[in-house]
């Protein structure tokens, strides 16, 4: 049975609540909650959560029977600058319509291109969008050239200037450290990104995979609160040694507070690496999709599918959901109002059907596995309003 939505009519305007989500199983890792609850929403905020709230009190009702209700998902790694970045996709079509209410654009824009990103993407999207600014002033424009092959584009002062003017949107600094991006510049792009981040007291997100230096050299430069994305890639200089053991440098980095992020993407997620890491007790702090133009029609599809892959890998539903709600909200410093369903929080709510059966999941190195659970987006509420956009990509 699908979601049943009862819209308002003119006789309902004096009701107590604007919206009531009834009969769903609420999973809110911030409260350790996993049980059937009703959620009442007023003026864009969570007003009440009880075991039974009368439908007579609400103007609009969503019947979420046989569905899971969660805080709006937060995807900490996407690329949503269409028309400028070759990676760019529309945020509302591919994030919000699939249950992701907040995204972090990971370096699509740099200091020279951020104003356009703010004006033509952030300001006109229903999806809540924050960003990590690329240390390269051009951002991620063309596949024909690495944005950090020429260090003249790594302008620390200009990055700091743009960040200071846009602290409401920019949450950190992004640097891609693959050989195809940095060319012959070695560790220097990371050091420049770190300088900028330290100047504005923000974290860096470091993209790894086929790096020209050992991962240990990169991790040595990273600080508490920084984010290593593509942590389970299957390429050169990953988190495992030649025997399949977690590198000591990875364990030490996690101990000092470096956050591991999935960043699935089109070339950065290996089931084999993930299985070996999880078996050794190394789990990512955040699950992200790295959703972009080249993977939105597979193998990524959406964040919910990426979460489903971690259900296959053995994470509990609660643990997996915490990595796309509570933890990314904390990393972005927005956990007071987002990533939870507590009274007074912004009413970003996602509703899913947890389908059971046999589902094929593909990583980025050609391995296919069969899982028995698929988290399928059914409805989404953003700031207390039911989002009416349609799912454009069905899995």
Secondary structure, DSSP 8 states (H G I E B T S, - for coil): ---EEE---GGGTT-SEEEEEEEEEEEEGGGTEEEEEEEEEETTEEEEEES---GGGEEEEEE-TT-EEEE-EEEEEE---TTTSTT---HHHHTGGGTEEEEEEESS--TTTHHHHHHHTGGG-SSEEEEEEESBTT-S--TTS-TTSSGGGB-HHHHHHHHHHTTTTEEEEEEE-BHHHHTT-TTHHHHHHHHHHHHHT-EEEEE-SSBSS-HHHHHHH--TT-EEE-TT--SSS-SB-TTS-B-HHHHHHHHHT-EEE---TTTS--HHHHHHHHHTT---SB----B-TTTTTTT---HHHHHHHHHHTT--HHHHHHTTTHHHHHHTT-TTTSSS--TTSB--EEEEEEEEEEEEEE-SSS-EEEEEEEEEEEEEEETTEE------S--
